[in-house]
Amino acid sequence: MSTEHHDVHHPRKHNGAQQFERLIQIAMVVAVAILAVGLIYGLVNTGGGDTPSWMR
């Protein structure tokens, strides 16, 4: 067995695929937040009879 240490090429910390996955995760979080705000806005601003008085 050889005791030589060969150079091990570690993958870069942020390669293109990892950056793309992170971008997708951030986009999903932003989309969920926008949908939540839109849902709350819609519930608060609808004057329909189905909306409970405590939500108006």
Secondary structure per residue as TSV (DSSP state, phi and psi in degrees):
chain	resnum	aa	ss	phi	psi
A	1	M	-	360.0	141.8
A	2	S	-	-93.1	143.2
A	3	T	-	-98.0	8.8
A	4	E	-	-70.8	141.4
A	5	H	-	-99.2	116.5
A	6	H	-	-86.7	148.8
A	7	D	-	-67.2	123.0
A	8	V	-	-100.2	124.4
A	9	H	-	-88.5	103.9
A	10	H	-	-79.7	142.2
A	11	P	-	-64.1	146.1
A	12	R	-	-60.6	150.1
A	13	K	S	-64.5	-40.8
A	14	H	S	-125.4	86.3
A	15	N	-	-88.6	-179.6
A	16	G	H	-60.1	-41.4
A	17	A	H	-67.0	-39.8
A	18	Q	H	-68.3	-38.3
A	19	Q	H	-65.1	-38.7
A	20	F	H	-65.9	-41.8
A	21	E	H	-63.4	-40.6
A	22	R	H	-65.1	-39.8
A	23	L	H	-63.2	-40.9
A	24	I	H	-63.7	-42.2
A	25	Q	H	-62.8	-43.3
A	26	I	H	-64.2	-41.2
A	27	A	H	-63.5	-38.3
A	28	M	H	-66.3	-41.3
A	29	V	H	-63.5	-43.5
A	30	V	H	-63.2	-42.3
A	31	A	H	-63.3	-42.4
A	32	V	H	-64.4	-40.9
A	33	A	H	-63.8	-42.0
A	34	I	H	-64.6	-42.9
A	35	L	H	-63.1	-39.7
A	36	A	H	-64.4	-44.6
A	37	V	H	-63.0	-42.2
A	38	G	H	-63.9	-38.6
A	39	L	H	-64.5	-46.4
A	40	I	H	-64.3	-42.6
A	41	Y	H	-60.6	-43.7
A	42	G	H	-65.3	-40.3
A	43	L	H	-66.7	-37.9
A	44	V	H	-72.2	-38.2
A	45	N	H	-94.6	-4.6
A	46	T	-	-83.6	131.1
A	47	G	-	-97.0	23.2
A	48	G	-	-67.3	157.9
A	49	G	T	-70.9	-18.0
A	50	D	T	-78.9	-15.0
A	51	T	S	-80.0	124.6
A	52	P	-	-60.9	152.5
A	53	S	G	-64.5	-30.4
A	54	W	G	-71.8	-14.5
A	55	M	G	-94.5	-10.2
A	56	R	-	-80.5	360.0
